[in-house]
């Protein structure tokens, strides 16, 4: 009887590993635009809020039904950042990322062209921040200010997605 339980447990573990791999290897995190881990940046969760941003291509954005229209409007080399903010203690609904964000590249600062919300739950916000195409090559930094008492969060990339 004990061998039967051990075999059943092994099958359950194997099924869990297969399901995890099918979901991107992280136990089920939804990854609607096929975002590349190398283009994802996450802050340290200061102020009880974690901010994660992935620089995606217009093609990746177009593959998500909620972002398809925005991708069509900005298929001109615009910098597209899929931004997620998560917390368990702060109401994220009070923050307007179109007013609190900027992109810095080649010594220039750009305001966002658009914020396209995907999810606006009070504790889990996700959406697309759209900026003009960055000028020049080199580091690109997404700056988000004044969220949960944190003056500035800086997420930087050395290269654009291909």
N, C-alpha and C positions, 0 to 999 in steps of 0.2 A: 504494500500500500504506500509506503514511504517513497519508493522508487517512482511510483505513479505521480505523486505530488512534485517530486524533483523534476521529472520530465515535463509536467505541465508548467511549472515555473520557468523552465528553460525556454519552452515554446513562447510563453508570454513575454519574456525578456527579448527574445529574437524578434517577435512581432513588433515590440516597441521600438527596437533599433531600426527596423525596416520602415516603420511609420515616420520615425524621426528623420531618417535620410530622405524620405519622399517629401518631407516638409521643409527641406533646407538644412537639416541637421541640427536644428535648435529646439526640437520638441514641439513644433507646431506653429511657429511664428509665421503669420501671413506675409508673403513677400510678393505683392502683386505686380511689381514692375521689374522683377529680376535684378534687383539692385546688387551691385558688386560690393563685396565686403571691403575691397581695397579703396573704394570711394566713399565709405561711410566713416563719419567722425562722430564721436560721442563725448560730451563733457563729463565732468566728475560728479554730476548730480548735486551741485551746490544749491543751497536754498530749498532743499527737498524736491527739486525738479531736475529731471534728467532730460537733456536736449540731445537729440540725435539727428544728423542731417546726412543725406546721401545725394551726391551730385549725380544726376541722371541725364540721359540723352532724351531728345524729343521722341525718339522711337520707343524708348522705355516708357515714357509718360503716356504715349498714345496706346500702349498695350493695356492700360488700365482704363476701364470705361468711365470712371469718375474724373480722369485727367485728360481724356481724349480731346475735348474741345480746347482746353488750355494749350495742349501740345500743338494743335493745329494753328492756334493764334501765334505761337512763338516758335515756329520751325525755322528760325532765322539765325541759329547759333546762340540763342539766349541761354543764360546759365540757369538751369532748373535744379532746385534743391528740394528733395522730399524731406520735410521736417516733421519730426515726432517729438512731442513733449509729454512726459509721464510724471505723475506724482500721486501721492496718497493723502496729501494734506493741504494742497493749495487749489483754489478755484482758477483753473487755466482759462476759463471763459472770459476773464477780464483783460486778457492780453491780446492786442492786435499786432500780429507779426508784421503786417505791412507798414506799421508805424515804428516798430521797435527794431527793425533789421536794416542792415546795409551790407554791401559787398565791397571789399577792398581788393584792388588789383592794379599792378603797374603804377602805383602812386596815386590812383584815382579812387574815389568813393562813389558808389552808385546806390541809389534808392531802389527798392523793388518796384517792378512794373505792376505786379499783381500777387495777391495771396489767394490761392484756390483751396478752400477748406475741403477736406475729405471726411474728417471726423471732428466734431466740436464738443465732445464729452467734457464735462468740467474737470476730469482728472487725466484724460488721454486725448490730446489734440494731435491731428495729423493733417498735413496739407502740403501744397506745392508753392514755394517761393520762387518767383520768376524775376530775373534780373536781365538787364541788357547784356549782350555778349561782352565778356571781359576783354579789355584792350591789352595787347602784348602777351608775351609768355611770362611764366613765372608763377609765384605763389598767388593763390586766390583765397581770401579769407571771408567767411560769413561771420558777421558780427550781430549778435542779438543782445539788446540792452534792457535792463530794468525788469527782469522776470524774477519774481520771488525774492526780491531784495538783493539780487546779484547785479552789480553795476554793468558788467560786460562779460559775455561768453564769446570766445573766439574759436572757430572751427576752420582749420586751414587745409588746403590741398595744394600739391605741387604740380598737378596736371589735370586737365579736363578729361572727362570720359570720352571714349571713342565709340 
